[in-house]
């Protein structure tokens, strides 16, 4: 029972599988985030799932740089505040739910209201909440080694699917400058030494 959880693999209600890549450094993870951020034109929710040190904050730093709002600001993890706000051409609301005590905490900070604002909402540790009916992206970060991470991108709803298709095309077009990029979410079946 209950609403579906964000999950990076096919079969989840209203979830479309997209692309996947292996990031070989924190700088590359930021660059992939920047590419996504540069494509954001409308309000969107981006759910990030992965273990501690998986690259979620690096990726969010890239999104901030890509949308232009956080280019001159240092995007940091809001672990103790639950949410950091970065104003810009598109406002960035960066949530970190690692220390979340429960649904009451989300209600206390007005989480549902932020999801309706005219900005980008990035949610780290999104697997700690349940939600349904949101359009956007879900990105699963898998720790492979000290510097390598597998990022799997999935879409939620039609707006998320359109954004994901644009993102996958953009990333695939940069395969020469982004080693380890593979279309179609087949990372585990590919040799990632491009």
N, C-alpha and C positions, 0 to 999 in steps of 0.2 A: 504494500500500500504506500500511499504518499506520492508526492510529485517526483519526477525523475531527477536523478543526480547527473551532473555533468560527467560525461564519460567519453574517453577519447576513441572509442571503437564503435564500429557500425552496430546497429541493432537497437540503439536507444531511441525512444520516441522523438521525432522532430530533429534528429541529428544527422548531418551529412558529413561523411568522411572527406577530408581534403588532402593536404599534402603533409609530408614529414621531412625532417632534415636532421642531420647530425651537425651540431655546432662544435667546433674544435677549440673554442676559446671564449672567455667572457666578452671580448671585443666583438667577436662574430655574433654572439647572442644579442648584444646591444644593437648591432647593425641590422639584424633580422627584425628586431623590435622597431628600429627606426624606419625600415621599409614599410612595415605595417602602419606605423603612425603617419607616414607621409600619404597613405591612401585613405585615411579617415576623413570623411567630409561631413558626416552626420553623427548624431549621438549614437553610441554603441556601448554594449557591455562586453567585456573580455574577461572570461573566467580562467584563472591559472591554477593548475593542479600539479603538485610535485613535492618531493621531499625537501627538507632543509638543505640549502646550498645547491638547489637544482637549477638556478638561473632565473627565477621568476622576477626578482628585483632588477637584475641586469636588463632583462627584456623590457620591463616597465620603464627603465631609464631611456631605452631606445625609443619606445613609444612617445615618451615626453619630448625627446629631441625631434622626432618625426613630425609631431603635430605643431611644433614651434613654441608651445607654451612653456616647456621646461628646458629649452635650449640653454638658457643662462642660469638655470636653477639646478641645484643638486637634488635629484630625486632620490629619496632615501626610503627605506622600509618603515612603514608606520606601525611597527609591531606593538608599541606601547600606547599609541593613540588611536589605533584601529583605522584611522583615515587621515591622509594628507591631501590637501587641496593645492593644485597648481593652476593659476589663472593663465589664460592665453587665448589665441585665436579660437581654439576649442579647449574648454576647461578640462582638466584632468583630475578625477577623483580616484585616489589610489588607496584601496582598502587592503589591509592585512588581517586576516581572520584567525591567525595562529593562536592568539590568546583569548579568542572568543569564549565567553562563558556559556552562552546559550542564545536562544531566540530572543530573550529579553534584551540582551546587549544590542542586537541588531535593531530592535525596535527603539531602544533608548537613543541610538545615534541617528535614527531616521533613515536607515538604509534604503527602504522602499522609495523614499522621496528622492534620493540621489539617483536612483535608477530611472527616474522620470525627468531628470534635469537635462539641459541642452549641452551635454558634454560627453566625455569618454569616461566610463567607469571601469577601472581595472580592479579585479578582486583576486588577491593571492589567497591560497588555501581555500579555494572555492568548494572543495569537497567536504568542508565542514558545515555547509548549509544546504538546504533543499530549496529548490526553486522550480518554477515552470512558467512557460509563456514568455520568456525573454528571448529577444532576437540578438544575436551576436556571435561571438566565437568562444570556443573552449580550447585551451592549449595545455597539453599534458607534457611535463618536463620529466625526463627520465635520466638519472645520473648514470653515466657509463664509466667514467674515469675522472681523475682529478680535473681535467680540462674539457672533457667531452660530454655533451648532453644530447639526448634524442628529444626533439620537439615534434609532437604530433598535433596537427591542427584540425579541428572539426567545426562545422557550422551549426548554429541554432537558428532555425527559421529562414525564410526567404532572404531578408536583408543580410543575414549572416552568410548565407550561401553565396550571394553576389559578391560580398566583400572577400570571402575566402577564395573564390575563383580569380578575382583580380590579384590578390596577394600571391596565390600559387603561380600565376602567369609571370608576375613580376620577379619572384624568387627564381623560377626556372630560367628566366632570361638572364639571370646573374650567376648561373651555375659556375662560370669560370672564376668569378671573384668570391664566390661563397662555396668553398670546398665542402663536400659532404651533402649536397642538396639532392634529394631524390623526389620526383613527383609520385603521386598516387599512394602515399603512405606505405611504401614497401622497403623501408630502411633495413629491416632485419634480413631481407633477401638480397641486398646489394652489397658490393664491396665499397666501403665508404672511403677508400683512398683515391679520391679524384685527383 
